[in-house]
Amino acid sequence: MGSSAPVPWGMRRMRPLRNGPLSPWRYAGIDRGTQTGRWVGEDGKARPVELGKHGTSVNTYPSTQVGKDGKVDTDTGQDAEQD
């Protein structure tokens, strides 16, 4: 089988994103003890980096309507909470 699949056309158009100065930080992997990402700074030392607070959201879809068969329609309504 000497043939191979063609490269998707979008892959030929991809270029590195350069929207600002290069960061002095480089990803160094996961710390086994804390299970957090480790980053190497300009000084060459690996350390965890605080990336700021990020929110989490929880979506629930409560039943709000009754279908023609008299049963609750399970895919209607939406309720969301976010910190």
HTML snippet that shows the backbone in 3Dmol.js (N, CA, C, O; Angstrom):
<script src="https://3Dmol.org/build/3Dmol-min.js"></script>
<div id="view" style="width:600px;height:400px;position:relative"></div>
<script>
const pdb = `
ATOM      1  N   MET A   1       0.839  -1.176   0.000  1.00  0.00           N
ATOM      2  CA  MET A   1       0.000   0.000   0.000  1.00  0.00           C
ATOM      3  C   MET A   1       0.885   1.241   0.000  1.00  0.00           C
ATOM      4  O   MET A   1       1.296   1.714   1.059  1.00  0.00           O
ATOM      5  N   GLY A   2       1.167   1.747  -1.145  1.00  0.00           N
ATOM      6  CA  GLY A   2       2.073   2.869  -1.273  1.00  0.00           C
ATOM      7  C   GLY A   2       1.418   4.230  -1.191  1.00  0.00           C
ATOM      8  O   GLY A   2       2.122   5.239  -1.175  1.00  0.00           O
ATOM      9  N   SER A   3       0.098   4.300  -1.137  1.00  0.00           N
ATOM     10  CA  SER A   3      -0.545   5.612  -1.125  1.00  0.00           C
ATOM     11  C   SER A   3      -0.800   6.074   0.308  1.00  0.00           C
ATOM     12  O   SER A   3      -0.940   5.265   1.226  1.00  0.00           O
ATOM     13  N   SER A   4      -0.856   7.386   0.474  1.00  0.00           N
ATOM     14  CA  SER A   4      -1.179   7.955   1.781  1.00  0.00           C
ATOM     15  C   SER A   4      -2.265   9.011   1.605  1.00  0.00           C
ATOM     16  O   SER A   4      -2.476   9.520   0.504  1.00  0.00           O
ATOM     17  N   ALA A   5      -2.933   9.325   2.674  1.00  0.00           N
ATOM     18  CA  ALA A   5      -4.011  10.312   2.622  1.00  0.00           C
ATOM     19  C   ALA A   5      -3.426  11.703   2.390  1.00  0.00           C
ATOM     20  O   ALA A   5      -2.356  12.016   2.911  1.00  0.00           O
ATOM     21  N   PRO A   6      -4.115  12.541   1.615  1.00  0.00           N
ATOM     22  CA  PRO A   6      -3.615  13.900   1.388  1.00  0.00           C
ATOM     23  C   PRO A   6      -3.710  14.734   2.671  1.00  0.00           C
ATOM     24  O   PRO A   6      -4.566  14.499   3.524  1.00  0.00           O
ATOM     25  N   VAL A   7      -2.818  15.701   2.780  1.00  0.00           N
ATOM     26  CA  VAL A   7      -2.831  16.614   3.923  1.00  0.00           C
ATOM     27  C   VAL A   7      -4.055  17.514   3.797  1.00  0.00           C
ATOM     28  O   VAL A   7      -4.297  18.052   2.717  1.00  0.00           O
ATOM     29  N   PRO A   8      -4.844  17.698   4.874  1.00  0.00           N
ATOM     30  CA  PRO A   8      -6.003  18.594   4.802  1.00  0.00           C
ATOM     31  C   PRO A   8      -5.572  19.997   4.365  1.00  0.00           C
ATOM     32  O   PRO A   8      -4.511  20.478   4.764  1.00  0.00           O
ATOM     33  N   TRP A   9      -6.395  20.644   3.550  1.00  0.00           N
ATOM     34  CA  TRP A   9      -6.015  21.934   2.980  1.00  0.00           C
ATOM     35  C   TRP A   9      -5.748  22.974   4.058  1.00  0.00           C
ATOM     36  O   TRP A   9      -4.890  23.834   3.861  1.00  0.00           O
ATOM     37  N   GLY A  10      -6.445  22.932   5.189  1.00  0.00           N
ATOM     38  CA  GLY A  10      -6.250  23.918   6.250  1.00  0.00           C
ATOM     39  C   GLY A  10      -4.880  23.828   6.901  1.00  0.00           C
ATOM     40  O   GLY A  10      -4.361  24.835   7.383  1.00  0.00           O
ATOM     41  N   MET A  11      -4.287  22.645   6.925  1.00  0.00           N
ATOM     42  CA  MET A  11      -2.973  22.471   7.544  1.00  0.00           C
ATOM     43  C   MET A  11      -1.887  23.218   6.772  1.00  0.00           C
ATOM     44  O   MET A  11      -0.899  23.660   7.358  1.00  0.00           O
ATOM     45  N   ARG A  12      -2.067  23.357   5.473  1.00  0.00           N
ATOM     46  CA  ARG A  12      -1.071  24.077   4.676  1.00  0.00           C
ATOM     47  C   ARG A  12      -1.097  25.570   4.972  1.00  0.00           C
ATOM     48  O   ARG A  12      -0.115  26.269   4.722  1.00  0.00           O
ATOM     49  N   ARG A  13      -2.207  26.061   5.501  1.00  0.00           N
ATOM     50  CA  ARG A  13      -2.353  27.491   5.751  1.00  0.00           C
ATOM     51  C   ARG A  13      -1.954  27.905   7.161  1.00  0.00           C
ATOM     52  O   ARG A  13      -1.846  29.101   7.432  1.00  0.00           O
ATOM     53  N   MET A  14      -1.731  26.961   8.062  1.00  0.00           N
ATOM     54  CA  MET A  14      -1.461  27.288   9.460  1.00  0.00           C
ATOM     55  C   MET A  14      -0.075  27.909   9.633  1.00  0.00           C
ATOM     56  O   MET A  14       0.901  27.480   9.017  1.00  0.00           O
ATOM     57  N   ARG A  15      -0.019  28.920  10.481  1.00  0.00           N
ATOM     58  CA  ARG A  15       1.229  29.589  10.836  1.00  0.00           C
ATOM     59  C   ARG A  15       1.232  29.797  12.349  1.00  0.00           C
ATOM     60  O   ARG A  15       0.162  29.825  12.957  1.00  0.00           O
ATOM     61  N   PRO A  16       2.398  29.944  12.972  1.00  0.00           N
ATOM     62  CA  PRO A  16       2.441  30.226  14.412  1.00  0.00           C
ATOM     63  C   PRO A  16       1.748  31.548  14.730  1.00  0.00           C
ATOM     64  O   PRO A  16       1.854  32.511  13.971  1.00  0.00           O
ATOM     65  N   LEU A  17       1.044  31.588  15.848  1.00  0.00           N
ATOM     66  CA  LEU A  17       0.358  32.800  16.284  1.00  0.00           C
ATOM     67  C   LEU A  17       1.369  33.739  16.922  1.00  0.00           C
ATOM     68  O   LEU A  17       2.030  33.369  17.892  1.00  0.00           O
ATOM     69  N   ARG A  18       1.491  34.906  16.408  1.00  0.00           N
ATOM     70  CA  ARG A  18       2.411  35.906  16.947  1.00  0.00           C
ATOM     71  C   ARG A  18       1.626  37.189  17.198  1.00  0.00           C
ATOM     72  O   ARG A  18       1.591  38.079  16.350  1.00  0.00           O
ATOM     73  N   ASN A  19       1.001  37.277  18.358  1.00  0.00           N
ATOM     74  CA  ASN A  19       0.195  38.456  18.655  1.00  0.00           C
ATOM     75  C   ASN A  19       0.793  39.287  19.780  1.00  0.00           C
ATOM     76  O   ASN A  19       0.091  40.110  20.369  1.00  0.00           O
ATOM     77  N   GLY A  20       2.050  39.098  20.090  1.00  0.00           N
ATOM     78  CA  GLY A  20       2.704  39.863  21.143  1.00  0.00           C
ATOM     79  C   GLY A  20       4.125  39.378  21.328  1.00  0.00           C
ATOM     80  O   GLY A  20       4.599  38.510  20.595  1.00  0.00           O
ATOM     81  N   PRO A  21       4.798  39.941  22.308  1.00  0.00           N
ATOM     82  CA  PRO A  21       6.180  39.506  22.544  1.00  0.00           C
ATOM     83  C   PRO A  21       6.224  38.073  23.068  1.00  0.00           C
ATOM     84  O   PRO A  21       5.274  37.608  23.698  1.00  0.00           O
ATOM     85  N   LEU A  22       7.316  37.387  22.810  1.00  0.00           N
ATOM     86  CA  LEU A  22       7.479  36.027  23.303  1.00  0.00           C
ATOM     87  C   LEU A  22       7.573  36.035  24.824  1.00  0.00           C
ATOM     88  O   LEU A  22       8.177  36.932  25.413  1.00  0.00           O
ATOM     89  N   SER A  23       6.981  35.046  25.443  1.00  0.00           N
ATOM     90  CA  SER A  23       7.019  34.923  26.896  1.00  0.00           C
ATOM     91  C   SER A  23       8.355  34.327  27.331  1.00  0.00           C
ATOM     92  O   SER A  23       8.891  33.448  26.656  1.00  0.00           O
ATOM     93  N   PRO A  24       8.897  34.801  28.459  1.00  0.00           N
ATOM     94  CA  PRO A  24      10.125  34.190  28.970  1.00  0.00           C
ATOM     95  C   PRO A  24       9.868  32.836  29.628  1.00  0.00           C
ATOM     96  O   PRO A  24      10.816  32.120  29.952  1.00  0.00           O
ATOM     97  N   TRP A  25       8.604  32.477  29.828  1.00  0.00           N
ATOM     98  CA  TRP A  25       8.242  31.223  30.485  1.00  0.00           C
ATOM     99  C   TRP A  25       8.135  30.105  29.466  1.00  0.00           C
ATOM    100  O   TRP A  25       7.675  30.318  28.344  1.00  0.00           O
ATOM    101  N   ARG A  26       8.564  28.906  29.860  1.00  0.00           N
ATOM    102  CA  ARG A  26       8.449  27.720  29.019  1.00  0.00           C
ATOM    103  C   ARG A  26       7.857  26.600  29.845  1.00  0.00           C
ATOM    104  O   ARG A  26       8.221  26.421  31.007  1.00  0.00           O
ATOM    105  N   TYR A  27       6.945  25.844  29.254  1.00  0.00           N
ATOM    106  CA  TYR A  27       6.289  24.734  29.947  1.00  0.00           C
ATOM    107  C   TYR A  27       7.297  23.627  30.218  1.00  0.00           C
ATOM    108  O   TYR A  27       8.056  23.240  29.330  1.00  0.00           O
ATOM    109  N   ALA A  28       7.303  23.115  31.461  1.00  0.00           N
ATOM    110  CA  ALA A  28       8.264  22.084  31.846  1.00  0.00           C
ATOM    111  C   ALA A  28       7.608  20.762  32.208  1.00  0.00           C
ATOM    112  O   ALA A  28       8.309  19.806  32.540  1.00  0.00           O
ATOM    113  N   GLY A  29       6.284  20.679  32.155  1.00  0.00           N
ATOM    114  CA  GLY A  29       5.603  19.424  32.457  1.00  0.00           C
ATOM    115  C   GLY A  29       4.785  19.495  33.735  1.00  0.00           C
ATOM    116  O   GLY A  29       4.571  20.568  34.298  1.00  0.00           O
ATOM    117  N   ILE A  30       4.336  18.338  34.179  1.00  0.00           N
ATOM    118  CA  ILE A  30       3.486  18.219  35.365  1.00  0.00           C
ATOM    119  C   ILE A  30       4.326  17.817  36.570  1.00  0.00           C
ATOM    120  O   ILE A  30       5.154  16.910  36.483  1.00  0.00           O
ATOM    121  N   ASP A  31       4.111  18.491  37.690  1.00  0.00           N
ATOM    122  CA  ASP A  31       4.747  18.107  38.950  1.00  0.00           C
ATOM    123  C   ASP A  31       4.013  16.889  39.490  1.00  0.00           C
ATOM    124  O   ASP A  31       2.803  16.949  39.705  1.00  0.00           O
ATOM    125  N   ARG A  32       4.714  15.797  39.710  1.00  0.00           N
ATOM    126  CA  ARG A  32       4.066  14.553  40.150  1.00  0.00           C
ATOM    127  C   ARG A  32       3.416  14.678  41.518  1.00  0.00           C
ATOM    128  O   ARG A  32       2.371  14.075  41.762  1.00  0.00           O
ATOM    129  N   GLY A  33       4.012  15.444  42.404  1.00  0.00           N
ATOM    130  CA  GLY A  33       3.482  15.567  43.758  1.00  0.00           C
ATOM    131  C   GLY A  33       2.223  16.400  43.850  1.00  0.00           C
ATOM    132  O   GLY A  33       1.294  16.047  44.577  1.00  0.00           O
ATOM    133  N   THR A  34       2.182  17.503  43.121  1.00  0.00           N
ATOM    134  CA  THR A  34       1.037  18.413  43.220  1.00  0.00           C
ATOM    135  C   THR A  34       0.064  18.294  42.057  1.00  0.00           C
ATOM    136  O   THR A  34      -1.041  18.832  42.111  1.00  0.00           O
ATOM    137  N   GLN A  35       0.472  17.590  41.004  1.00  0.00           N
ATOM    138  CA  GLN A  35      -0.357  17.451  39.799  1.00  0.00           C
ATOM    139  C   GLN A  35      -0.693  18.810  39.192  1.00  0.00           C
ATOM    140  O   GLN A  35      -1.789  19.002  38.665  1.00  0.00           O
ATOM    141  N   THR A  36       0.249  19.752  39.265  1.00  0.00           N
ATOM    142  CA  THR A  36       0.072  21.065  38.657  1.00  0.00           C
ATOM    143  C   THR A  36       1.148  21.268  37.597  1.00  0.00           C
ATOM    144  O   THR A  36       2.194  20.621  37.619  1.00  0.00           O
ATOM    145  N   GLY A  37       0.872  22.172  36.679  1.00  0.00           N
ATOM    146  CA  GLY A  37       1.840  22.466  35.638  1.00  0.00           C
ATOM    147  C   GLY A  37       3.052  23.184  36.201  1.00  0.00           C
ATOM    148  O   GLY A  37       2.922  24.016  37.099  1.00  0.00           O
ATOM    149  N   ARG A  38       4.226  22.869  35.682  1.00  0.00           N
ATOM    150  CA  ARG A  38       5.469  23.526  36.090  1.00  0.00           C
ATOM    151  C   ARG A  38       5.994  24.314  34.898  1.00  0.00           C
ATOM    152  O   ARG A  38       5.921  23.868  33.753  1.00  0.00           O
ATOM    153  N   TRP A  39       6.518  25.481  35.191  1.00  0.00           N
ATOM    154  CA  TRP A  39       7.019  26.366  34.155  1.00  0.00           C
ATOM    155  C   TRP A  39       8.430  26.802  34.513  1.00  0.00           C
ATOM    156  O   TRP A  39       8.744  26.985  35.689  1.00  0.00           O
ATOM    157  N   VAL A  40       9.277  26.969  33.516  1.00  0.00           N
ATOM    158  CA  VAL A  40      10.647  27.423  33.718  1.00  0.00           C
ATOM    159  C   VAL A  40      10.714  28.893  33.345  1.00  0.00           C
ATOM    160  O   VAL A  40      10.325  29.280  32.243  1.00  0.00           O
ATOM    161  N   GLY A  41      11.213  29.715  34.273  1.00  0.00           N
ATOM    162  CA  GLY A  41      11.335  31.149  34.041  1.00  0.00           C
ATOM    163  C   GLY A  41      12.681  31.516  33.442  1.00  0.00           C
ATOM    164  O   GLY A  41      13.477  30.649  33.082  1.00  0.00           O
ATOM    165  N   GLU A  42      12.922  32.817  33.341  1.00  0.00           N
ATOM    166  CA  GLU A  42      14.182  33.304  32.769  1.00  0.00           C
ATOM    167  C   GLU A  42      15.395  32.844  33.571  1.00  0.00           C
ATOM    168  O   GLU A  42      16.491  32.697  33.029  1.00  0.00           O
ATOM    169  N   ASP A  43      15.187  32.618  34.879  1.00  0.00           N
ATOM    170  CA  ASP A  43      16.301  32.198  35.732  1.00  0.00           C
ATOM    171  C   ASP A  43      16.600  30.705  35.626  1.00  0.00           C
ATOM    172  O   ASP A  43      17.550  30.226  36.245  1.00  0.00           O
ATOM    173  N   GLY A  44      15.800  29.954  34.846  1.00  0.00           N
ATOM    174  CA  GLY A  44      16.029  28.532  34.656  1.00  0.00           C
ATOM    175  C   GLY A  44      15.432  27.639  35.724  1.00  0.00           C
ATOM    176  O   GLY A  44      15.596  26.421  35.669  1.00  0.00           O
ATOM    177  N   LYS A  45      14.737  28.225  36.704  1.00  0.00           N
ATOM    178  CA  LYS A  45      14.131  27.435  37.779  1.00  0.00           C
ATOM    179  C   LYS A  45      12.692  27.070  37.416  1.00  0.00           C
ATOM    180  O   LYS A  45      11.933  27.901  36.917  1.00  0.00           O
ATOM    181  N   ALA A  46      12.333  25.813  37.677  1.00  0.00           N
ATOM    182  CA  ALA A  46      10.962  25.355  37.424  1.00  0.00           C
ATOM    183  C   ALA A  46      10.104  25.688  38.631  1.00  0.00           C
ATOM    184  O   ALA A  46      10.521  25.481  39.770  1.00  0.00           O
ATOM    185  N   ARG A  47       8.919  26.197  38.387  1.00  0.00           N
ATOM    186  CA  ARG A  47       8.005  26.543  39.474  1.00  0.00           C
ATOM    187  C   ARG A  47       6.573  26.538  38.960  1.00  0.00           C
ATOM    188  O   ARG A  47       6.337  26.627  37.756  1.00  0.00           O
ATOM    189  N   PRO A  48       5.605  26.433  39.895  1.00  0.00           N
ATOM    190  CA  PRO A  48       4.210  26.561  39.467  1.00  0.00           C
ATOM    191  C   PRO A  48       3.922  28.028  39.154  1.00  0.00           C
ATOM    192  O   PRO A  48       4.559  28.922  39.711  1.00  0.00           O
ATOM    193  N   VAL A  49       2.985  28.267  38.281  1.00  0.00           N
ATOM    194  CA  VAL A  49       2.615  29.629  37.925  1.00  0.00           C
ATOM    195  C   VAL A  49       1.139  29.822  38.213  1.00  0.00           C
ATOM    196  O   VAL A  49       0.314  29.005  37.805  1.00  0.00           O
ATOM    197  N   GLU A  50       0.800  30.894  38.912  1.00  0.00           N
ATOM    198  CA  GLU A  50      -0.598  31.234  39.173  1.00  0.00           C
ATOM    199  C   GLU A  50      -1.133  31.926  37.930  1.00  0.00           C
ATOM    200  O   GLU A  50      -0.637  32.980  37.531  1.00  0.00           O
ATOM    201  N   LEU A  51      -2.133  31.333  37.332  1.00  0.00           N
ATOM    202  CA  LEU A  51      -2.689  31.883  36.098  1.00  0.00           C
ATOM    203  C   LEU A  51      -3.936  32.713  36.339  1.00  0.00           C
ATOM    204  O   LEU A  51      -4.651  33.047  35.395  1.00  0.00           O
ATOM    205  N   GLY A  52      -4.204  33.047  37.591  1.00  0.00           N
ATOM    206  CA  GLY A  52      -5.370  33.855  37.903  1.00  0.00           C
ATOM    207  C   GLY A  52      -6.587  32.990  38.138  1.00  0.00           C
ATOM    208  O   GLY A  52      -6.606  31.806  37.804  1.00  0.00           O
ATOM    209  N   LYS A  53      -7.599  33.603  38.719  1.00  0.00           N
ATOM    210  CA  LYS A  53      -8.820  32.867  39.007  1.00  0.00           C
ATOM    211  C   LYS A  53      -9.599  32.655  37.720  1.00  0.00           C
ATOM    212  O   LYS A  53      -9.715  33.553  36.886  1.00  0.00           O
ATOM    213  N   HIS A  54     -10.115  31.478  37.583  1.00  0.00           N
ATOM    214  CA  HIS A  54     -10.990  31.216  36.451  1.00  0.00           C
ATOM    215  C   HIS A  54     -12.281  30.644  36.995  1.00  0.00           C
ATOM    216  O   HIS A  54     -12.284  29.936  38.002  1.00  0.00           O
ATOM    217  N   GLY A  55     -13.356  30.949  36.337  1.00  0.00           N
ATOM    218  CA  GLY A  55     -14.661  30.498  36.797  1.00  0.00           C
ATOM    219  C   GLY A  55     -14.982  29.092  36.332  1.00  0.00           C
ATOM    220  O   GLY A  55     -14.409  28.580  35.371  1.00  0.00           O
ATOM    221  N   THR A  56     -15.894  28.500  37.030  1.00  0.00           N
ATOM    222  CA  THR A  56     -16.434  27.218  36.611  1.00  0.00           C
ATOM    223  C   THR A  56     -17.929  27.402  36.473  1.00  0.00           C
ATOM    224  O   THR A  56     -18.524  28.229  37.165  1.00  0.00           O
ATOM    225  N   SER A  57     -18.515  26.669  35.620  1.00  0.00           N
ATOM    226  CA  SER A  57     -19.953  26.796  35.464  1.00  0.00           C
ATOM    227  C   SER A  57     -20.601  25.429  35.559  1.00  0.00           C
ATOM    228  O   SER A  57     -20.013  24.415  35.184  1.00  0.00           O
ATOM    229  N   VAL A  58     -21.808  25.422  36.060  1.00  0.00           N
ATOM    230  CA  VAL A  58     -22.588  24.198  36.186  1.00  0.00           C
ATOM    231  C   VAL A  58     -23.913  24.451  35.496  1.00  0.00           C
ATOM    232  O   VAL A  58     -24.650  25.366  35.867  1.00  0.00           O
ATOM    233  N   ASN A  59     -24.211  23.659  34.515  1.00  0.00           N
ATOM    234  CA  ASN A  59     -25.477  23.808  33.806  1.00  0.00           C
ATOM    235  C   ASN A  59     -26.408  22.670  34.173  1.00  0.00           C
ATOM    236  O   ASN A  59     -26.012  21.505  34.233  1.00  0.00           O
ATOM    237  N   THR A  60     -27.629  23.031  34.411  1.00  0.00           N
ATOM    238  CA  THR A  60     -28.663  22.024  34.617  1.00  0.00           C
ATOM    239  C   THR A  60     -29.791  22.339  33.654  1.00  0.00           C
ATOM    240  O   THR A  60     -30.019  23.498  33.308  1.00  0.00           O
ATOM    241  N   TYR A  61     -30.465  21.351  33.242  1.00  0.00           N
ATOM    242  CA  TYR A  61     -31.567  21.528  32.314  1.00  0.00           C
ATOM    243  C   TYR A  61     -32.838  21.004  32.966  1.00  0.00           C
ATOM    244  O   TYR A  61     -33.206  19.846  32.768  1.00  0.00           O
ATOM    245  N   PRO A  62     -33.511  21.850  33.742  1.00  0.00           N
ATOM    246  CA  PRO A  62     -34.716  21.380  34.421  1.00  0.00           C
ATOM    247  C   PRO A  62     -35.861  21.129  33.438  1.00  0.00           C
ATOM    248  O   PRO A  62     -35.971  21.791  32.406  1.00  0.00           O
ATOM    249  N   SER A  63     -36.683  20.189  33.771  1.00  0.00           N
ATOM    250  CA  SER A  63     -37.861  19.906  32.949  1.00  0.00           C
ATOM    251  C   SER A  63     -38.882  21.005  33.176  1.00  0.00           C
ATOM    252  O   SER A  63     -39.276  21.263  34.313  1.00  0.00           O
ATOM    253  N   THR A  64     -39.309  21.650  32.113  1.00  0.00           N
ATOM    254  CA  THR A  64     -40.244  22.768  32.266  1.00  0.00           C
ATOM    255  C   THR A  64     -41.528  22.598  31.473  1.00  0.00           C
ATOM    256  O   THR A  64     -42.471  23.365  31.668  1.00  0.00           O
ATOM    257  N   GLN A  65     -41.589  21.631  30.599  1.00  0.00           N
ATOM    258  CA  GLN A  65     -42.789  21.465  29.793  1.00  0.00           C
ATOM    259  C   GLN A  65     -43.245  20.017  29.813  1.00  0.00           C
ATOM    260  O   GLN A  65     -42.467  19.097  30.067  1.00  0.00           O
ATOM    261  N   VAL A  66     -44.510  19.848  29.541  1.00  0.00           N
ATOM    262  CA  VAL A  66     -45.095  18.513  29.454  1.00  0.00           C
ATOM    263  C   VAL A  66     -45.425  18.263  27.992  1.00  0.00           C
ATOM    264  O   VAL A  66     -46.049  19.095  27.334  1.00  0.00           O
ATOM    265  N   GLY A  67     -45.001  17.112  27.492  1.00  0.00           N
ATOM    266  CA  GLY A  67     -45.262  16.760  26.108  1.00  0.00           C
ATOM    267  C   GLY A  67     -46.703  16.322  25.892  1.00  0.00           C
ATOM    268  O   GLY A  67     -47.485  16.257  26.841  1.00  0.00           O
ATOM    269  N   LYS A  68     -47.056  16.023  24.646  1.00  0.00           N
ATOM    270  CA  LYS A  68     -48.412  15.608  24.295  1.00  0.00           C
ATOM    271  C   LYS A  68     -48.811  14.302  24.964  1.00  0.00           C
ATOM    272  O   LYS A  68     -49.996  14.033  25.159  1.00  0.00           O
ATOM    273  N   ASP A  69     -47.822  13.495  25.312  1.00  0.00           N
ATOM    274  CA  ASP A  69     -48.124  12.221  25.950  1.00  0.00           C
ATOM    275  C   ASP A  69     -48.313  12.353  27.461  1.00  0.00           C
ATOM    276  O   ASP A  69     -48.548  11.358  28.146  1.00  0.00           O
ATOM    277  N   GLY A  70     -48.210  13.584  27.984  1.00  0.00           N
ATOM    278  CA  GLY A  70     -48.400  13.806  29.413  1.00  0.00           C
ATOM    279  C   GLY A  70     -47.139  13.646  30.233  1.00  0.00           C
ATOM    280  O   GLY A  70     -47.151  13.873  31.443  1.00  0.00           O
ATOM    281  N   LYS A  71     -46.053  13.260  29.592  1.00  0.00           N
ATOM    282  CA  LYS A  71     -44.786  13.100  30.305  1.00  0.00           C
ATOM    283  C   LYS A  71     -43.977  14.396  30.226  1.00  0.00           C
ATOM    284  O   LYS A  71     -44.141  15.196  29.305  1.00  0.00           O
ATOM    285  N   VAL A  72     -43.107  14.580  31.209  1.00  0.00           N
ATOM    286  CA  VAL A  72     -42.272  15.775  31.237  1.00  0.00           C
ATOM    287  C   VAL A  72     -41.255  15.712  30.105  1.00  0.00           C
ATOM    288  O   VAL A  72     -40.596  14.692  29.906  1.00  0.00           O
ATOM    289  N   ASP A  73     -41.134  16.813  29.367  1.00  0.00           N
ATOM    290  CA  ASP A  73     -40.177  16.921  28.275  1.00  0.00           C
ATOM    291  C   ASP A  73     -38.814  17.243  28.883  1.00  0.00           C
ATOM    292  O   ASP A  73     -38.629  18.322  29.445  1.00  0.00           O
ATOM    293  N   THR A  74     -37.864  16.322  28.775  1.00  0.00           N
ATOM    294  CA  THR A  74     -36.596  16.460  29.489  1.00  0.00           C
ATOM    295  C   THR A  74     -35.584  17.392  28.837  1.00  0.00           C
ATOM    296  O   THR A  74     -34.577  17.723  29.464  1.00  0.00           O
ATOM    297  N   ASP A  75     -35.813  17.825  27.611  1.00  0.00           N
ATOM    298  CA  ASP A  75     -34.796  18.666  26.974  1.00  0.00           C
ATOM    299  C   ASP A  75     -35.207  20.129  26.850  1.00  0.00           C
ATOM    300  O   ASP A  75     -34.729  20.822  25.951  1.00  0.00           O
ATOM    301  N   THR A  76     -36.065  20.607  27.712  1.00  0.00           N
ATOM    302  CA  THR A  76     -36.464  22.004  27.651  1.00  0.00           C
ATOM    303  C   THR A  76     -36.009  22.729  28.902  1.00  0.00           C
ATOM    304  O   THR A  76     -35.872  22.130  29.968  1.00  0.00           O
ATOM    305  N   GLY A  77     -35.779  24.012  28.762  1.00  0.00           N
ATOM    306  CA  GLY A  77     -35.364  24.839  29.888  1.00  0.00           C
ATOM    307  C   GLY A  77     -33.870  24.781  30.089  1.00  0.00           C
ATOM    308  O   GLY A  77     -33.201  23.841  29.658  1.00  0.00           O
ATOM    309  N   GLN A  78     -33.359  25.792  30.747  1.00  0.00           N
ATOM    310  CA  GLN A  78     -31.933  25.816  31.044  1.00  0.00           C
ATOM    311  C   GLN A  78     -31.709  26.669  32.270  1.00  0.00           C
ATOM    312  O   GLN A  78     -32.341  27.711  32.442  1.00  0.00           O
ATOM    313  N   ASP A  79     -30.802  26.219  33.124  1.00  0.00           N
ATOM    314  CA  ASP A  79     -30.434  26.948  34.319  1.00  0.00           C
ATOM    315  C   ASP A  79     -28.917  26.875  34.413  1.00  0.00           C
ATOM    316  O   ASP A  79     -28.343  25.797  34.261  1.00  0.00           O
ATOM    317  N   ALA A  80     -28.270  27.988  34.656  1.00  0.00           N
ATOM    318  CA  ALA A  80     -26.810  27.969  34.730  1.00  0.00           C
ATOM    319  C   ALA A  80     -26.333  28.727  35.954  1.00  0.00           C
ATOM    320  O   ALA A  80     -26.902  29.756  36.321  1.00  0.00           O
ATOM    321  N   GLU A  81     -25.289  28.216  36.582  1.00  0.00           N
ATOM    322  CA  GLU A  81     -24.638  28.886  37.699  1.00  0.00           C
ATOM    323  C   GLU A  81     -23.177  29.048  37.339  1.00  0.00           C
ATOM    324  O   GLU A  81     -22.579  28.161  36.729  1.00  0.00           O
ATOM    325  N   GLN A  82     -22.603  30.173  37.714  1.00  0.00           N
ATOM    326  CA  GLN A  82     -21.189  30.394  37.430  1.00  0.00           C
ATOM    327  C   GLN A  82     -20.563  31.148  38.580  1.00  0.00           C
ATOM    328  O   GLN A  82     -21.173  32.071  39.119  1.00  0.00           O
ATOM    329  N   ASP A  83     -19.312  30.758  38.980  1.00  0.00           N
ATOM    330  CA  ASP A  83     -18.641  31.525  40.020  1.00  0.00           C
ATOM    331  C   ASP A  83     -17.790  32.585  39.390  1.00  0.00           C
ATOM    332  O   ASP A  83     -17.133  33.350  40.097  1.00  0.00           O
TER     333      ASP A  83
END
`;
const viewer = $3Dmol.createViewer("view");
viewer.addModel(pdb, "pdb");
viewer.setStyle({}, {cartoon: {color: "spectrum"}});
viewer.zoomTo();
viewer.render();
</script>
